[in-house]
């Protein structure tokens, strides 16, 4: 089966694992997903992740975080899709839930959070919202 949007598939796998309260889940590996998971770990939305090498693409084991039996991630939403790309300039970076959420943006400086992109004054493609 070919995948056209690996990021959307990975976010859906994580959302489904949260709904059934799994402790961890496996997603296909890619460099952009590793960058996104590093942001989620740094912002305390997940406990940890581990890259598992195999002879093919590899997988990433994502350890989900729960606080008082509720997930640290309330929702994950893919914004820029393969059919509709969403770009923002540095001065128009969106606030997610009035600053309580997180926007993940692909910029010329790498994949950044909305706060980091605002500080650097760079825009880019809005990948996803997390809250």
C-alpha positions in Angstrom: 0.0 0.0 0.0 1.4 3.4 -1.0 1.1 6.2 1.4 0.5 9.7 0.1 0.6 11.6 3.4 2.9 10.0 5.9 2.5 12.8 8.5 -1.3 12.5 8.4 -1.1 8.7 8.8 1.3 9.0 11.7 -1.0 11.6 13.5 -4.0 9.3 13.0 -2.1 6.4 14.4 -1.2 8.4 17.5 -4.8 9.7 17.9 -6.2 6.2 17.7 -3.7 4.9 20.2 -4.7 7.7 22.6 -8.4 6.9 22.2 -7.8 3.3 23.3 -5.4 4.5 26.0 -2.3 2.6 24.8 1.0 3.2 26.5 2.9 3.2 23.2 2.4 2.9 19.5 4.5 2.3 16.4 4.6 4.6 13.4 6.6 4.4 10.2 10.0 6.2 10.4 11.0 9.3 8.4 13.2 12.3 9.2 10.3 14.7 9.3 8.4 12.5 11.8 11.5 12.3 14.0 11.7 16.2 14.0 8.0 16.4 14.9 8.3 13.9 17.7 11.3 15.8 19.1 9.1 18.9 19.3 6.3 16.9 21.0 8.8 15.4 23.5 10.4 18.8 24.2 6.9 20.4 24.8 5.8 17.5 27.1 3.1 16.0 24.9 4.8 12.6 24.7 7.1 10.7 27.1 9.7 9.5 24.6 10.2 7.9 21.3 12.7 5.3 20.0 13.8 4.6 16.4 13.7 0.9 15.6 15.9 0.0 12.7 15.0 -2.9 10.3 16.0 -3.8 6.8 13.3 -1.5 5.3 12.0 1.9 6.3 12.2 1.4 10.1 9.6 2.2 12.7 9.4 4.7 15.6 8.0 3.5 18.9 6.2 6.5 20.5 5.6 6.3 24.3 2.5 8.3 25.0 2.1 10.5 28.1 -0.9 10.4 30.4 -1.6 12.8 33.4 -4.1 11.6 35.9 -5.3 9.0 33.3 -5.9 11.7 30.7 -3.7 12.1 27.7 -1.4 15.0 27.5 -2.5 15.4 23.8 -6.1 16.4 23.6 -6.1 16.6 19.8 -3.8 16.5 16.8 -4.9 18.2 13.6 -3.1 18.1 10.2 -3.3 21.5 8.6 -1.3 21.5 5.4 -2.3 18.6 3.2 -1.0 17.3 -0.1 -4.1 18.7 -1.8 -4.0 22.1 0.0 -0.8 23.5 1.3 -1.0 26.2 4.0 1.8 28.8 4.2 2.2 31.7 6.6 4.6 34.6 6.8 6.6 35.3 9.9 4.3 38.1 11.1 1.1 36.0 10.5 2.0 32.8 12.5 -1.2 31.5 14.1 -1.9 31.1 17.8 -3.4 27.8 18.7 -6.0 28.1 21.5 -4.8 31.6 22.3 -1.3 30.3 22.9 -2.2 27.2 25.0 -1.7 24.9 22.0 1.2 24.4 19.6 1.6 24.9 15.9 4.3 22.9 14.1 5.8 24.8 11.2 8.2 23.7 8.5 10.6 26.6 7.9 13.8 27.3 6.2 15.5 26.9 9.6 14.0 23.4 10.1 10.8 22.2 11.8 9.9 24.7 14.6 7.1 25.5 17.0 5.0 28.6 16.4 6.8 30.3 19.3 10.3 29.6 17.9 9.3 30.7 14.4 7.9 34.0 15.8 11.2 34.6 17.7 13.2 33.9 14.6 10.8 35.9 12.4 10.5 33.1 9.8 7.4 31.7 8.2 6.7 28.5 6.4 4.3 25.6 5.9 2.0 24.9 8.8 2.2 21.2 9.3 -0.1 20.5 12.3 -1.8 21.9 15.4 -1.4 20.1 18.8 -3.3 20.8 22.0 
